[in-house]
Amino acid sequence: MDQQTTVSIELNSTKIKIKDVDINYVKIGNGPQKLLIFQGALGQISDFQLLTKNLDPNKYTIYLWDPPGYGLSRPPVRDFSPGFLNRDADYAIALMEALGVDKYSMLGWCNGGSTAIIAASKVADRVDKLVVWSCGAYVTGKGLAALESSRDVHKWPNSRRIPRFKMYGEKYLSDKWSELLDAFQAILHDDGGDVCIGALAQIKAPTLILHGTWDEIVPIDHAVFLHKNIKNSTLEIFPDGEHGIHMTFPEKFNSLVNNFLTIK
């Protein structure tokens, strides 16, 4: 990652009081199309630098934000108690209301995609378009068993581990990642595995779903399920893609997203 880009993003960040939390966000561009980007679990705004630097700032106004307990929206510490994705969705909606943005598109990666789906179902008439990638709709016992191998964050690939250690510190990341895995166990046992299934029928916006065939965290079955259950959705598969397709295939990813957002 380009250090200069990371520093620039941090310098441009701003905080605004939303409910009880000082929410950190970055605004890029001044175009007529408004975009709100949702990060993945224990992510950070700089995860999207390859996307944002290639979106025309005269066409788009981009808002990147840290949900409570993520990135620079700390304190508070992250809370993964039941309903955490719904709470994030409510903060996202309240953020855009506070910023005076009435109509916008939502883009979300991984858990952020699930949150964007929930948010888009809550304010369906405000959402122009929805883009989600590497996004899970449900949890299963098999899926959670596979995720257990990621519980020890020290064994993560350097590209994933090092930036998050720098942002969160080893203990915070380790503790909160374990809490997230436990939260998924609770969703499986208490909610029948429903992460965002209940929201899918409420989506009105044209939706683009992107997924890598070899996603090791969220199997491609989720993308197929989302496509079948979201009206007016399009599915694009990255045959050699893993979980971070916006980073590993930036040209193809950015082209698909830009074309989708541009089509009337």
N, C-alpha and C positions, 0 to 999 in steps of 0.2 A: 504493500500500500504506500502511496506517495505521502511522505511525512508532511510536505507543504500543504497538500490537500486536506489532511487531517487537521492540521493546525488552523487552516482557514475556516473549516467547518466549525471548530470549537470557538473561534473568535467571533463568528457570526451568530452564535447561539444566544437566545433570549429566554427569560423565564417569565411566566405569567401565572397568576394565582387562579387555579381551577379547583373549585370546591375547597378542599383543605390542603392542597398540594401545590408547591411551586413547580409547574410543569415546564421542562426545558424543550425548546423547539428551535428549528432553523428554517428560515424562509429564503428560498432561492428563486430568482426571476420575478418578472412582473407581467407575465402573459395573461390572457383572458381565461385560459383553462386552469382551474384550480385542482391540485393533486395533493392528497394526504397519504403519506406513506407510513405503513405499520411495520415495525421491525420484528424479527424472530425472537424466540425465547432467550433472555439474557443477552440481547444484541446491543447494537449501538448505531448511532446515526451514520457513522462513517462506513458501515457495511454497504451503503448505497452510493458511494462516491462514483463508481463506474457508470451507474445509471444516471445520476443527476447531472454529471458533467456533459453528458451527451444528449440531454433533453433541451430543446431550444428555450432559453429564458425569455424570449420575446413571445413565445407561444404558450408557455406554462408558467404558473406560479406554484412552486412546490413547497409543501410543508412537511418536514420530517420532525418526529417528536419522540421523546422518551416517556413511556408510561410510568406511573408511580413505581419507584424502586428500581428502575432501569437507568443506565447511563448517568446523566446529570440531573435527573429528577429524583435525587436522593438528598436528604431524607424525604420520605420514610424508607425503611428497608422493604424489600419486595415481599408482598403478601400473596401466597399461593393457596389461601383457604378457598373453600367452595365458592364458585361464581366469579373467579378472578378474571376470566375472559370477558364476562359481561360487564364487570366493573371497568376494565380497560376500554371497552366499547363506549361506555357512558362518558368516560373522561375524554375520549377522542371527539365525540359529538359535542360535548361542552366546550372543548378547546376551539373548535371551528365556530361555534356560536359566539364565543368571547372575541374571536378575531373578526367577526362580522362577515363570515363567508357562508352564504346560504346554499350554494350549489357547487358540488365538487365531485371529483372521482376519487375512489379509494384503491390503493395498491398495497398488498400485504404478502409478506414472506413467512412461510411456516406458521408458527402460532399467531403471527401478525395477520396472516391470511384468514385464519379462523376468526380472529377478532374483527377484522374488516367485514367478514360475512355477517357476523352478529350485528355490528354497527349498521351495515347497509340494510339489514332487515328492520331495524328500529326506526330509521329515517329514510325509508325507501324513496320517497318523493324528492329527497335532496340529492340523491346520488346519480350523477351522470353515467358513469361507467365504473365497473369493478374489475380489478386485475388481481388474481391470487396465484401464487406459485409455491410448489413444494409444501402444499397445505393439507393438513389432516382434518377429516370430518368426524372421526370417531376414534376410539381406542379399543383394542382387542387384547386378549391375554397373550396371543402370539406376538403382537406388536410390542407390547410392554416387555416381554421376555427379551426381545431383540434389543430394546433400548437400555436394558439393564447393563449391557456391556459398556455403556457410556457413562455410568455413574461415577467412575473415577476420572475426574476431569484432567488429571495429570497424564492420562493415556491418550488424550485427544491429539489429533494432528496439530503440528505447530501452527499452521495457518489459522486454525480455529482457536487454539488454546492461548497463544501468546497475546493477541490483541485483547482478549477478554481478561486475562490476568492483569494486563496494564490498566484496563478500565475498572475492574471490580476488585482486584486482589484475589489471591488464591483461596482464602477461607470463605469469603463472601460467595464467590462463584461456586465453590464446592458445596457449601451448605445449601445455597438456593437451587442449584441443579438437582440435588437430592430431594429437596422439597417439591420441585416440579414433578419429578418422577413419581413421588408419593401422591401428588395431587392427581396425576393421571390414573393411578391405581384407584383412588377414590371415585373418579368419574366412571371408571369401569364398573365398580361394585355398587355405587349409589345411584348413578344416572344411566345405567345400561350402556355405557360407553359413548354417550352422546356428547360430542364436543361442540358441534354447531349444526347438527342434522336438523334440529327443530327450526332453524332460521332459514333454511334453503328455499322453502316454498314462498317466503315473503320477499325474496329478491326480485326487484323489477328491472334493475339496470342491466343492459348488455354486459356480459361477463366473459372475460378471457381467463382461461385456466391453463397454466403452463407447468410441466413436470418432466423430470428426468427419469429415463427408464431405470437407471441404476441408483436411484435415491436410496441411501442406506438408512435414513432416518424415518422418512414417510414413504411407504411403498406406493407405487404408481396406481394401485387399486383405488386409492383415495381420489385421485384426479378423475378417474372414470366414473366413480360414484358421484362426485360433484357435478360433472358434466350431465349425467343422467337426471339429476335432481334440481338443477338450476335452469329455469326457462331462459331461452335466448342466450345460451352459453356456447363458447367455442373452446375446443381443447387442442392445444399444441404440445406435441411430445418432442423432447430432446433425446434422440436415440442413445447418445453416449453421456447423457447428463446425470449428475449426482444431485446433492441437495442444494448447492449454491449455484444454480445455473446462471443467475444474473452476474456472477463473478467469473465463472469459467467459460461462458459463451456470451460475452457482453455485446458483441456486434449483432448476433442473431436475436438475442433477448431484447435489446434496445429497439431493434427494427420492428419486431413483432408488437411490442408495447406501443411504440410511437404510431405505427400504422393503425392499430386498434383504437387508440385514443383520438386519432385524427378523423377517422371515418364517421360521417354524420349518420 
